[in-house]
């Protein structure tokens, strides 16, 4: 039986025809959802939702076209929506931790509270440091990025910049001195981390 015939029968309420279509397209839909979400349970839920929506909209589907691209588009849209929803949930949780850390400690335990607070503080410190580095000249930013953000050795940075290793050493020293000045004036909370 062709795909168009299966779709026609599924539109008429034939459960076996719809199941045959599901078996044909379930694995590609799951793989796509998994790649977008990174979690098997979320991917399975997303594919289930996608197939329910597809079944409800089957009467509007053009049977002269292949079904797979249509199903994959529904799946990818739902996976992206789910990923955004998860992101909004995590952001709300972070705001709650900052505003009400005792509430989280009382409802979830000290370990979760401490871990989430440490992660949030680490992310905030990294963002603040990035803002401080952005105040440097392009040349100073570049050497800081190469040496500390990408963790390149002096020799690797020299090769990347096509300069002598001694030049990398002196540029790094000057860039760090300027960064310390910026941090001291504009970002005093970072001063301790730079002194370590």
Backbone as CSV, one residue per row, in Angstrom:
resi,resn,N_x,N_y,N_z,CA_x,CA_y,CA_z,C_x,C_y,C_z
1,UNK,0.840,-1.170,0.000,0.000,0.000,0.000,0.895,1.248,0.000
2,UNK,0.545,2.256,-0.767,1.337,3.479,-0.834,1.052,4.357,0.386
3,UNK,1.929,5.314,0.569,1.751,6.244,1.678,0.453,7.023,1.526
4,UNK,0.146,7.457,0.321,-1.086,8.211,0.073,-2.311,7.374,0.416
5,UNK,-2.260,6.090,0.092,-3.393,5.203,0.416,-3.518,5.026,1.931
6,UNK,-2.394,4.886,2.610,-2.434,4.761,4.071,-3.002,6.030,4.707
7,UNK,-2.597,7.186,4.182,-3.108,8.457,4.712,-4.616,8.539,4.499
8,UNK,-5.077,8.176,3.319,-6.517,8.208,3.006,-7.290,7.302,3.962
9,UNK,-6.763,6.094,4.205,-7.441,5.173,5.123,-7.400,5.692,6.568
10,UNK,-6.270,6.279,6.954,-6.161,6.825,8.315,-7.153,7.965,8.496
11,UNK,-7.355,8.760,7.454,-8.338,9.854,7.525,-9.745,9.316,7.768
12,UNK,-9.991,8.105,7.276,-11.307,7.485,7.421,-11.437,6.716,8.733
13,UNK,-10.403,6.834,9.594,-10.483,6.212,10.908,-9.832,4.846,11.006
14,UNK,-9.101,4.409,10.006,-8.435,3.110,10.041,-7.192,3.206,10.925
15,UNK,-7.286,2.641,12.132,-6.189,2.688,13.092,-4.954,1.938,12.605
16,UNK,-5.150,0.846,11.897,-4.010,0.063,11.403,-3.204,0.867,10.377
17,UNK,-3.883,1.660,9.558,-3.193,2.484,8.563,-2.363,3.559,9.264
18,UNK,-2.943,4.184,10.292,-2.210,5.212,11.027,-1.000,4.597,11.746
19,UNK,-1.173,3.410,12.330,-0.051,2.740,12.990,1.057,2.398,12.001
20,UNK,0.703,2.023,10.788,1.720,1.737,9.771,2.516,3.003,9.441
21,UNK,1.827,4.134,9.364,2.510,5.410,9.123,3.411,5.774,10.302
22,UNK,2.928,5.534,11.514,3.729,5.805,12.703,5.015,4.982,12.705
23,UNK,4.886,3.689,12.436,6.068,2.817,12.415,7.091,3.294,11.390
24,UNK,6.626,3.783,10.269,7.512,4.236,9.194,8.279,5.508,9.575
25,UNK,7.643,6.383,10.322,8.231,7.708,10.558,8.640,7.978,12.005
26,UNK,8.391,7.059,12.900,8.658,7.290,14.311,10.155,7.439,14.607
27,UNK,10.997,6.593,14.063,12.432,6.670,14.356,13.074,7.964,13.859
28,UNK,12.833,8.377,12.613,13.425,9.659,12.193,12.934,10.842,13.033
29,UNK,11.664,10.825,13.412,11.123,11.906,14.234,11.782,11.897,15.612
30,UNK,11.959,10.716,16.185,12.599,10.621,17.495,14.046,11.097,17.422
31,UNK,14.776,10.679,16.400,16.180,11.102,16.283,16.290,12.616,16.192
32,UNK,15.407,13.234,15.400,15.427,14.693,15.279,15.133,15.347,16.626
33,UNK,14.099,14.884,17.302,13.745,15.471,18.603,14.873,15.279,19.605
34,UNK,15.504,14.119,19.579,16.611,13.872,20.506,17.790,14.798,20.225
35,UNK,18.101,15.004,18.951,19.197,15.909,18.605,18.901,17.333,19.064
36,UNK,17.662,17.749,18.968,17.297,19.106,19.364,17.188,19.277,20.875
37,UNK,16.794,18.212,21.587,16.543,18.330,23.021,17.620,17.701,23.894
38,UNK,18.292,16.680,23.384,19.341,16.027,24.155,18.853,15.144,25.284
39,UNK,17.575,14.826,25.317,17.022,13.993,26.375,16.018,13.025,25.761
40,UNK,16.194,11.729,26.010,15.351,10.713,25.379,13.889,10.827,25.808
41,UNK,13.651,11.093,27.099,12.266,11.201,27.573,11.562,12.409,26.951
42,UNK,12.252,13.541,26.919,11.669,14.730,26.297,11.434,14.497,24.808
43,UNK,12.359,13.808,24.159,12.207,13.521,22.727,10.999,12.625,22.487
44,UNK,10.839,11.587,23.305,9.698,10.683,23.152,8.377,11.426,23.353
45,UNK,8.320,12.277,24.381,7.104,13.065,24.619,6.812,13.997,23.453
46,UNK,7.848,14.607,22.919,7.684,15.534,21.802,7.173,14.815,20.572
47,UNK,7.717,13.641,20.278,7.268,12.866,19.106,5.815,12.444,19.285
48,UNK,5.461,12.035,20.489,4.066,11.651,20.743,3.142,12.845,20.482
49,UNK,3.505,14.008,20.996,2.702,15.214,20.763,2.634,15.547,19.270
50,UNK,3.759,15.393,18.585,3.803,15.701,17.151,2.866,14.787,16.378
51,UNK,2.859,13.515,16.710,1.996,12.586,15.989,0.517,12.813,16.303
52,UNK,0.219,13.221,17.516,-1.171,13.556,17.858,-1.620,14.767,17.036
53,UNK,-0.772,15.786,16.974,-1.109,16.976,16.184,-1.230,16.640,14.705
54,UNK,-0.339,15.793,14.229,-0.394,15.403,12.814,-1.696,14.660,12.513
55,UNK,-2.088,13.772,13.404,-3.322,13.018,13.186,-4.529,13.953,13.139
56,UNK,-4.543,14.925,14.047,-5.659,15.878,14.072,-5.700,16.757,12.818
57,UNK,-4.534,16.993,12.200,-4.464,17.848,11.012,-4.367,17.046,9.716
58,UNK,-4.524,15.740,9.812,-4.341,14.866,8.647,-5.290,15.199,7.501
59,UNK,-6.487,15.667,7.814,-7.449,16.031,6.764,-6.955,17.197,5.913
60,UNK,-6.100,18.034,6.476,-5.590,19.190,5.736,-4.287,18.884,4.989
61,UNK,-3.721,17.703,5.212,-2.453,17.364,4.582,-2.651,17.046,3.105
62,UNK,-1.756,17.554,2.262,-1.774,17.315,0.815,-1.115,15.963,0.538
63,UNK,-1.923,14.955,0.177,-1.397,13.598,-0.018,-0.472,13.468,-1.227
64,UNK,-0.393,14.493,-2.058,0.539,14.431,-3.193,1.975,14.715,-2.736
65,UNK,2.127,15.152,-1.510,3.451,15.463,-0.964,3.882,14.350,-0.016
66,UNK,5.183,14.204,0.206,5.639,13.190,1.168,5.290,13.592,2.605
67,UNK,4.969,12.605,3.410,4.537,12.837,4.784,5.704,13.172,5.719
68,UNK,6.861,12.559,5.499,7.974,12.708,6.438,8.386,14.163,6.671
69,UNK,8.599,14.980,5.625,8.995,16.365,5.907,7.969,17.118,6.760
70,UNK,6.714,16.859,6.518,5.644,17.509,7.280,5.707,17.078,8.749
71,UNK,5.855,15.774,8.994,5.954,15.279,10.366,7.205,15.805,11.071
72,UNK,8.314,15.867,10.330,9.550,16.358,10.934,9.475,17.852,11.247
73,UNK,8.761,18.613,10.421,8.581,20.037,10.701,7.756,20.222,11.976
74,UNK,6.690,19.439,12.125,5.875,19.503,13.347,6.742,19.125,14.558
75,UNK,7.517,18.064,14.403,8.384,17.599,15.492,9.408,18.658,15.873
76,UNK,10.065,19.254,14.886,11.101,20.251,15.197,10.490,21.492,15.839
77,UNK,9.325,21.918,15.383,8.671,23.079,16.003,8.321,22.796,17.466
78,UNK,7.789,21.611,17.733,7.440,21.261,19.114,8.691,21.114,19.983
79,UNK,9.766,20.558,19.420,11.015,20.409,20.184,11.590,21.779,20.525
80,UNK,11.564,22.700,19.586,12.072,24.045,19.866,11.221,24.737,20.931
81,UNK,9.910,24.578,20.833,9.033,25.159,21.857,9.314,24.556,23.227
82,UNK,9.532,23.261,23.257,9.812,22.581,24.521,11.138,23.068,25.108
83,UNK,12.140,23.226,24.244,13.451,23.703,24.702,13.337,25.116,25.272
84,UNK,12.546,25.976,24.620,12.331,27.331,25.136,11.610,27.279,26.474
85,UNK,10.631,26.385,26.605,9.893,26.263,27.862,10.815,25.807,28.979
86,UNK,11.699,24.860,28.693,12.650,24.387,29.692,13.576,25.531,30.091
87,UNK,14.019,26.315,29.113,14.883,27.463,29.399,14.191,28.485,30.274
88,UNK,12.910,28.753,29.985,12.160,29.702,30.815,12.015,29.167,32.242
89,UNK,11.786,27.874,32.367,11.664,27.264,33.692,12.971,27.402,34.464
90,UNK,14.102,27.094,33.822,15.399,27.200,34.498,15.708,28.640,34.887
91,UNK,15.370,29.596,34.028,15.590,31.008,34.374,14.726,31.422,35.561
92,UNK,13.494,30.960,35.588,12.617,31.275,36.723,13.175,30.658,38.004
93,UNK,13.700,29.451,37.900,14.288,28.790,39.054,15.512,29.562,39.545
94,UNK,16.349,30.038,38.621,17.520,30.832,39.022,17.094,32.120,39.739
95,UNK,16.061,32.783,39.197,15.583,34.004,39.848,15.053,33.700,41.243
96,UNK,14.369,32.583,41.381,13.841,32.183,42.681,14.975,31.924,43.660
97,UNK,16.021,31.283,43.199,17.159,30.983,44.071,17.793,32.268,44.573
98,UNK,17.958,33.227,43.685,18.566,34.497,44.092,17.653,35.247,45.052
99,UNK,16.340,35.218,44.781,15.399,35.982,45.603,15.045,35.262,46.905
100,UNK,14.883,33.945,46.854,14.415,33.193,48.012,15.260,31.940,48.246
101,UNK,16.525,32.060,48.556,17.355,30.858,48.721,16.903,29.956,49.866
102,UNK,16.322,30.518,50.924,15.876,29.702,52.048,14.717,28.804,51.647
103,UNK,13.837,29.298,50.777,12.699,28.499,50.327,13.174,27.255,49.606
104,UNK,14.152,27.402,48.730,14.685,26.252,48.006,15.351,25.286,48.980
105,UNK,16.088,25.815,49.945,16.767,24.959,50.926,15.744,24.140,51.707
106,UNK,14.630,24.768,52.057,13.631,24.070,52.850,12.844,23.054,52.037
107,UNK,12.638,23.293,50.748,11.810,22.387,49.956,12.612,21.344,49.195
108,UNK,13.867,21.592,48.915,14.641,20.676,48.086,15.906,20.151,48.757
109,UNK,16.307,20.726,49.844,17.517,20.276,50.505,18.670,21.223,50.255
110,UNK,19.608,21.203,51.184,20.753,22.110,51.127,21.636,21.847,49.908
111,UNK,21.800,20.576,49.517,22.715,20.264,48.416,22.266,20.903,47.106
112,UNK,20.984,20.800,46.789,20.474,21.405,45.559,20.625,22.915,45.616
113,UNK,20.257,23.499,46.732,20.354,24.946,46.890,21.796,25.414,46.696
114,UNK,22.727,24.748,47.356,24.136,25.148,47.264,24.662,24.975,45.842
115,UNK,24.313,23.878,45.197,24.803,23.625,43.844,24.251,24.649,42.858
116,UNK,22.966,24.944,42.952,22.370,25.906,42.025,22.882,27.316,42.292
117,UNK,23.069,27.675,43.584,23.588,28.989,43.908,25.024,29.131,43.392
118,UNK,25.834,28.097,43.574,27.227,28.142,43.099,27.273,28.276,41.585
119,UNK,26.399,27.548,40.902,26.382,27.639,39.441,25.959,29.032,38.994
120,UNK,24.939,29.583,39.624,24.469,30.920,39.271,25.556,31.957,39.530
121,UNK,26.215,31.870,40.695,27.288,32.811,41.016,28.437,32.685,40.030
122,UNK,28.769,31.462,39.658,29.853,31.241,38.698,29.508,31.847,37.341
123,UNK,28.262,31.663,36.909,27.835,32.237,35.633,27.850,33.765,35.693
124,UNK,27.427,34.321,36.803,27.432,35.776,36.941,28.851,36.323,36.943
125,UNK,29.754,35.643,37.629,31.152,36.084,37.661,31.772,36.000,36.267
126,UNK,31.479,34.924,35.553,32.021,34.784,34.197,31.494,35.891,33.293
127,UNK,30.223,36.214,33.417,29.640,37.276,32.592,30.257,38.633,32.952
128,UNK,30.455,38.874,34.231,31.066,40.134,34.662,32.500,40.241,34.159
129,UNK,33.234,39.144,34.245,34.608,39.143,33.729,34.612,39.409,32.231
130,UNK,33.701,38.800,31.506,33.615,39.028,30.059,33.340,40.505,29.780
131,UNK,32.471,41.136,30.581,32.196,42.563,30.406,33.458,43.389,30.649
132,UNK,34.234,43.017,31.641,35.475,43.748,31.929,36.467,43.598,30.774
133,UNK,36.600,42.402,30.262,37.521,42.160,29.140,37.086,42.960,27.919
134,UNK,35.793,43.088,27.719,35.276,43.840,26.562,35.650,45.320,26.614
135,UNK,36.053,45.825,27.766,36.476,47.218,27.896,37.909,47.427,27.377
136,UNK,38.639,46.341,27.180,40.021,46.417,26.680,40.039,46.707,25.183
137,UNK,41.211,47.092,24.678,41.371,47.275,23.230,41.245,45.919,22.545
138,UNK,41.022,45.921,21.249,40.865,44.682,20.491,42.103,43.792,20.622
139,UNK,43.294,44.388,20.603,44.538,43.621,20.722,44.636,42.961,22.091
140,UNK,44.292,43.690,23.136,44.332,43.125,24.486,43.264,42.036,24.654
141,UNK,42.077,42.279,24.112,41.022,41.268,24.184,41.486,39.976,23.522
142,UNK,42.084,40.112,22.351,42.504,38.941,21.584,43.493,38.083,22.371
143,UNK,44.476,38.710,22.995,45.475,37.934,23.733,44.857,37.283,24.969
144,UNK,43.945,37.980,25.635,43.255,37.405,26.798,42.404,36.212,26.360
145,UNK,41.659,36.363,25.261,40.831,35.263,24.769,41.680,34.047,24.428
146,UNK,42.779,34.277,23.713,43.624,33.157,23.303,44.246,32.451,24.505
147,UNK,44.795,33.223,25.415,45.528,32.623,26.533,44.623,32.052,27.623
148,UNK,43.519,32.744,27.930,42.736,32.334,29.092,41.360,31.760,28.762
149,UNK,40.722,32.251,27.731,39.415,31.697,27.376,39.587,30.419,26.559
150,UNK,40.547,30.419,25.623,40.810,29.222,24.829,41.923,28.367,25.424
151,UNK,42.599,28.876,26.444,43.638,28.153,27.168,44.799,27.703,26.269
152,UNK,45.203,28.577,25.349,46.343,28.277,24.485,47.637,28.575,25.233
153,UNK,48.668,27.793,24.935,49.992,28.069,25.501,50.569,29.304,24.810
154,UNK,51.683,29.813,25.335,52.333,30.960,24.687,52.718,30.610,23.249
155,UNK,53.248,29.411,23.045,53.675,28.989,21.706,52.473,28.891,20.759
156,UNK,51.355,28.339,21.249,50.157,28.220,20.400,49.595,29.593,20.067
157,UNK,49.565,30.480,21.050,49.078,31.844,20.804,49.999,32.561,19.826
158,UNK,51.311,32.354,19.966,52.271,32.973,19.045,52.027,32.483,17.618
159,UNK,51.782,31.199,17.469,51.485,30.651,16.150,50.193,31.202,15.574
160,UNK,49.202,31.360,16.404,47.918,31.901,15.953,48.062,33.349,15.504
161,UNK,48.821,34.128,16.266,48.988,35.554,15.971,50.135,35.838,14.998
162,UNK,50.936,34.798,14.717,52.120,34.929,13.860,53.093,35.965,14.417
163,UNK,53.378,35.832,15.720,54.347,36.690,16.394,55.273,35.788,17.207
164,UNK,56.325,36.352,17.737,57.265,35.597,18.565,56.646,35.298,19.930
165,UNK,57.025,34.176,20.549,56.502,33.853,21.883,56.767,34.956,22.909
166,UNK,57.874,35.639,22.812,58.161,36.746,23.726,57.159,37.873,23.575
167,UNK,56.691,38.097,22.348,55.682,39.125,22.104,54.376,38.751,22.792
168,UNK,54.023,37.460,22.726,52.811,36.991,23.405,52.939,37.233,24.904
169,UNK,54.114,36.928,25.454,54.337,37.103,26.889,54.181,38.566,27.292
170,UNK,54.785,39.480,26.538,54.694,40.903,26.894,53.279,41.435,26.677
171,UNK,52.610,41.020,25.585,51.225,41.464,25.361,50.309,40.962,26.472
172,UNK,50.517,39.722,26.883,49.691,39.153,27.952,49.887,39.946,29.244
173,UNK,51.134,40.243,29.562,51.434,40.994,30.777,50.758,42.368,30.749
174,UNK,50.881,43.068,29.624,50.263,44.400,29.511,48.741,44.315,29.548
175,UNK,48.176,43.331,28.867,46.712,43.190,28.846,46.173,42.893,30.239
176,UNK,46.856,42.038,30.979,46.420,41.731,32.349,46.526,42.944,33.258
177,UNK,47.588,43.747,33.065,47.739,44.966,33.875,46.577,45.923,33.599
178,UNK,46.234,46.084,32.319,45.100,46.964,31.971,43.783,46.398,32.506
179,UNK,43.634,45.080,32.424,42.413,44.448,32.929,42.290,44.662,34.439
180,UNK,43.399,44.562,35.160,43.367,44.813,36.607,42.921,46.239,36.907
181,UNK,43.388,47.194,36.118,42.979,48.595,36.313,41.473,48.742,36.109
182,UNK,40.959,48.144,35.048,39.517,48.220,34.754,38.721,47.575,35.870
183,UNK,39.168,46.404,36.308,38.452,45.690,37.367,38.459,46.511,38.657
184,UNK,39.592,47.086,38.998,39.698,47.885,40.220,38.737,49.072,40.188
185,UNK,38.647,49.727,39.038,37.791,50.917,38.930,36.316,50.584,38.732
186,UNK,36.026,49.585,37.871,34.642,49.369,37.463,33.998,48.086,37.993
187,UNK,34.814,47.092,38.354,34.278,45.800,38.786,35.010,45.302,40.036
188,UNK,34.915,46.029,41.144,35.692,45.663,42.339,35.373,44.265,42.871
189,UNK,34.190,43.760,42.617,33.842,42.428,43.125,34.686,41.329,42.469
190,UNK,35.241,41.623,41.309,36.085,40.648,40.624,37.541,40.689,41.085
191,UNK,37.915,41.673,41.838,39.326,41.877,42.201,39.939,40.640,42.860
192,UNK,39.223,40.004,43.757,39.740,38.823,44.450,40.047,37.699,43.484
193,UNK,39.179,37.469,42.518,39.407,36.368,41.573,40.604,36.623,40.670
194,UNK,40.891,37.873,40.338,42.055,38.178,39.521,43.349,38.063,40.309
195,UNK,43.297,38.294,41.605,44.493,38.205,42.434,44.899,36.762,42.715
196,UNK,43.980,35.822,42.504,44.280,34.408,42.808,45.259,33.825,41.826
